[in-house]
Amino acid sequence: MTEERRRGRGGDTRQRIQDVALELFLERGYDQTSLREIAERLDVTKAALYYHFRTKEDIVSGLLERIGRPVEELIAWGRAQPRTLETRREVLRRLNEALQDSAPVFRFLQENQAALRNREGSGYFRDRMRELGELLAEPGATVLEQVRSVSSLFIVYFGTFALDAMEGSAEEKRAALLQVAWEQIDAAHAGRAPIPGGA
């Protein structure tokens, strides 16, 4: 077996472990899931599991890396683009797509905030969302325009957690999220609407 194939199979095993661990974390919660239970669900020994992940924290780090990579790539892409409405709309579209692929991991992070609060890197996604928010805001924007820009980001991000409770197909719901987010970013870009109660 070539080294490349061996690495590929190892990567498949790591992904399978992460996927099964994520299933259990979502079913039982992070604190209530043990490495033994993960090994049993995989039908492997704990020693085989330890070869890839020594702790549950290592599994979570792998999950974060998996979903963090596309967000970091999106931030890098956005920074290299002109600061236009089209770029902002594309940032939201790409984020919506990335979240669709990673929705179970984001749900796990949301549902297990207390258990994960003190782990290293717990502010990682808060920092990434701040960076995305900076990409969406027009330099010198009014407070109202900044709120609309940030709202467009929150619609896509937090809307991901509300989709399960809504009726409609997954495609319809994600398209609706993106449409509402685009409406907010369009309004932020157009700006100039008076703030209610403002002078």
N, C-alpha and C positions, 0 to 999 in steps of 0.2 A: 504494500500500500504506500502510495506516495505521501510525502509530508503534507502537501496541500490537501489531499483527501482526508488525512488524519485530522488536520486542523478543522476542516469543514464538518466532519462528524462530531468533533468535540464541541464545535459551535452549536450544532443541532441539539446535542445533549444539554448544553447550558440553557439554550432557549426552551427546551422541553421542561427542564427543572423550573425555570422562571415561570412558565405558563401554568404548570401544575401548582406551584406555590401561590401564584396569584389567584387561582381558582379557590384554593383553601383560605387564603387571606380574606377574600370577598365573602366566602360562605361563613367562616367562623370568626373572623377578625384576626389581626396580626398577633396580638398577645396570646390568643387562645390556640394558635397553630404552632406545633412543634416541628423540629426537623425530622423527628421519627415519623410523624404523620405524613410529611411530605414524601419521605422515602417509601412509606407504605403505599401511598397513592400511586407513586411511580413504579412500584414493585421492584425496588432495588434496595440494597443494604445501605445503612447509614454511612458505612465506609465509602461506598461508591458515590454517595451524595457529597461527602466531605472532600472528595477529590476535586470537585468543581466549586463548592461553596462551603466554607467552614462554619458560617453562621447565617441566621436569618437576615441580619444586617447586610451581609455580603450579597444576598439575593436581592434585597431592596436596592442596593447600590447598582446592581446590574440592571434592574428595571428602570431606575432613574436614568442611567446612561443610555438605555435603549430609547426612551422617549425624549431625553434631553438633546440628543444629537440632532434630530430634525429641527428642533426649536433654535439651537445655536446656529445651525446652517441657515435658517431663515433670517435670523438677526444679522448674520454676516452678509447675506444677500441684500437685505434691505438697506444696510449701511452703504453698500456699493452703488445703489440706484439713485437717480435724481429724486429730490423730495417733491413728488407730484402726487396728485389725487390718484392717478393710475397705480403708482407704486403702493400707496397706502391700501388701496382696494386689493391689490395682489398679495400684500402681506396678510390681510385678513383671510383671503381665499386659501392661501397656503397653510395658514394656522388652522383653519377649519378642517382642511384635509388631514393635517398631522394629528389633530385631536380625534378625528374619526377613527384613525388607525390605532390610537392609543387610549381610547375612552376607558377601557377596563382599568388600566393603570392609574389614570387620573381619578377614577371613582374610588379605587383603593386608597390613594393618598388623601382624598377628601374625607372618606369615612374613618380613617385611622389617624387623624391629625394628632390626637392626644398621645397615642402610643409612639408616634414618630417625632414628636415635638423636639426632643432633646438630642436626636441623633445628628451626627455630623452632616452638614450640607442641608439641613432642614429648610433653610431660607433660599435654596437654589432657585425654585420656580418663582418665588416672589421677586427675586432679582431679575430673572428672565422676563417676567411680565412687565417690570418697570422699564427694561430696555426696549421691549416691544412698544410700550406706551410712548416712549420718546420718539420712536420711528413714526408713530401715527400723528403726533402733534405738530402743527405748523409752528416754526420759530416765531416768537412774538405773538402767539395766539392769545385771544382773550380768555378769561376764565371759562366762559360758556363754551367756547370752541374746544378748550382743553378737556372739559367735562364730557363733551360729545365724543371726542377722540378716545378717551379712556373708556367711555361707555361702549363704544364699538368693540373694543378689545374684550371687555367683560361679557358682552353678549355672546361672543363666540366661545370664550373660555368657560364661564359659569353656565352658559346655556347647555353645554355638554352634559352637565349633571342633571338637568331638568328634562332631558329628552325622553328618558324612560317612562315618565309619567304622562307624556303627551300621546295623543292618537296620531296615526299616520305612519307611513313607512319611514325607515331611517333616512333614506335619500330626501324625502320631502321635508323632514324635520331639519336636516342639516342645511338644505337649500334655504329654508325659511330663516334659520339663524343667520346665515350669510347675508340674505337680503336685508334683514333688519339692521345688521351691523353696517352694511354698505350705506343704508339710509342715514345712519348716524354720522359716518365719516364724510358723506357727501354734505350733510348739513354743517358739519364742523368746517369743511373746506369752503363752503359758500359763506358761512358766518354771517356776521352783521345783523343777526336777529337780536332785538332788544331782550335783556334779561327781565323776566317778569318782576315787577316791583322795583326795577332799577330806575336810576335817574334818567 
